[in-house]
């Protein structure tokens, strides 16, 4: 989201197109697209774009990878900072936290599976909170609804009032590729293609890196 918001003015000025945006989680975007909602461009986790290609909502070969993002961990600003440097320390931090939050998107699904693989799913279930579509986990942390939060690092970085403990350590980290797809029923496919090419261009790479992700 932060990448798009920063790049939009540059694209609009250079190409004389007005882009109207709506932000949500990858599962919600996928669900809406599969239900028949038509837009020019979708940007979501690469696996979801592949599903839209299979169902004919995005044209064949229409996936363009834009950025790779890992999962970060955060607490409220000034709160005690648990150790997350190893698999065991992350497990201890999750069990010790009064409440744990994760997104309703791709990273959240991964975290739920991670807790199961760690063997702590039953212990954590009652104190877990999944952010609604379009709501950042950082917001839940600020409001005091979540003590320990997991979200894409790129989504945590712009949130003021939280302390980012760092990325998940090797052995636990999951990197998500976010990709663009042009809708098969796009009203302006030429402009859509121009926009996607801009997001994948070297000019956008520095902004992608600044926002905590890697291009491509």
N, C-alpha and C positions, 0 to 999 in steps of 0.2 A: 504493500500500500504506500509506504513512504517513498519508494523508488518512483512509482507512478505519479504521485503528487508532485514530486520535484521535477520530473521530466516533462510533464504535460505542457507547461507554459512554453518550453523550448520547441516542442513539436508543433503546437498550435501556431506559434509565431512563424516558424519556418515553412509550414505547409498550408496555412490558412484553413485549417480544419478545426472545428469545435468538437472536443471529446467530452461526452457525458459519461460519468463513471458511477458504478455502484459496487460496494465492497462487501464481501461475505466470505465464509469458509469454503474450502474446496468441495466438501460433500454437499453443501447447500447449493453452490453454483451448479454442480453436476446434476443434482436433483431437479433444479429449476429448468436447466437446459433439456434434460430428458423429458420433462413434462411439457415441453413445447415453447418455452420462452425463447424469443429470438433476439439476439444482439449481433453486433458486427464482430466483436472479438471477445473471446473468453481467455482468462489467465488463471490457471490453477495448477495443482500438482500434476506432473506429467502423466501418471497413471490414469488420472481422471480424463485428461485430454484424449488418451488412447481409447478410453471407453466411449467418448463422444465420437471418435472416428469410426469405431466399430458399429455404432448405432446410426451413423450417417448424419449426425448433427454437425460434425466438422468434416471438411473435405479430406479425402485420402492424401496422405503425405503433408497434411496441414499443420503438424505439430512443429513448433519452433521453440527450442529450449532457451530460456532467458537467464536464469539464475539458480544457484545452488545455495541452500540454507541449512545450517545445522541447528540443533535444539539447545537453548540456553536455560539456565536456572536462575531464579531471582527471589528476593525477599523484599519486604518493605524497607525503605531508606532508614538507616540507623539501627535496624534490628540485628540480632545476633546472626553471624554469618557461618552457617554450618559448612563443614568440609565436604567438597564434592569431587575430590581429586582422584578417587578410585571407585570401582564398582561397589565395594563394601561400604565406603563412606557415603555414597549416594543412598544406598539401602538404609543405612542408619539414620540419615537425615530425613528420609521419607517417613520412617517409622516414628521418629521423634517429633515430627511436625504435628501441630494440632489440626491443621487442615492443608490439603494439597489441591492445587488447581492445574488444569491443562486445557488446551483449546478444544473446540468442537471440530477441528480440521484434521489434517493429515498427521501433524505432530501429536495431537491428542490421542488419536487411535494407536499410534506407536507407543505412547507412554502407558496406556491401558494394557497393551500386550506385554510391555516391559515389566510392569508390576506382576503380571501373571508368571512370567518367566523367572522372576526373582522369588516367587513363592510367597508374596506379601499381598496379593490382590484382596483376599478376604479381610485382612487387617486394615487395609487402606480404604476399602469401598465406602464405609460409613462417613469418612471424613474427606472424601473426594468431591470436587466441584468442577464441572465442565462448563466452560464459558459458552454463552449462547452465540449463535452465528453473528459474526461481525464485531464481537466484543473481545478486546485484547485481555489476555490473562493478567497483564500488568495493571489493568484497571481494577480487577478483582483484588489484587494485592494492595493497591492504594486504599481501597474502600474497607480493608480489613476483613474481607470475606475469605481470603486465602493467605496462609502464612508462607507456604513454599509453592512457587509457581514454575511450570514448565511451558515454554512456548518457543517458536522460532526465534533465534537470537535477533534477527532483523526486526521482529515485532516488539521485542523487549527494549531495544536500544532507544527508540524515541520517547519512551514513557518516563516522565520525570516523577521522582518520589519513590523510585525503587532502586535497590542495589542489585546489580547483576553479579552473581557469584562466578559465572563463567559458562563455557559450553560443557555439555556432558563429556565425561572422559572417554578416551579410546576404550572400545569394548562395549560401550553403551550408546555411543553417538549414532544418530540416524540423519543422513543428509537427504533432504528433499529437493528435487529439481522442479522448479516452477516453469511452466511452459505456456505459450500462447497458441491459440487455434482460431482460425477464421471460420465463422459459422457458415454452414452450407447455404443458409438462407439470408446471409448478410445483405442489408439494403444497399450498402456501399462497399463492395468487396475491394475495390481499388484503393480507397482510402484506408480500409482495414489492413490491407497488405502493407501499405506505406507505413502505417503506425507500428505494425509488428516488426518490420525491417528496422525502424528507428530504435525500438527497444532492444534489438539484438545487435545494434551497431557499436563500434568502438566508442562513439560519443557517449553512450549510455553506461559503458563499463565502469567508469570512475564513480558514477553515482551509485551503481549497484554495490561496488566495494565499500563505499563510504557508509552504506546502510547495513553493513554486516554480512554481505553475501559475496559469492564469487560468480562472475559472468559465465554463461553457457550451461 
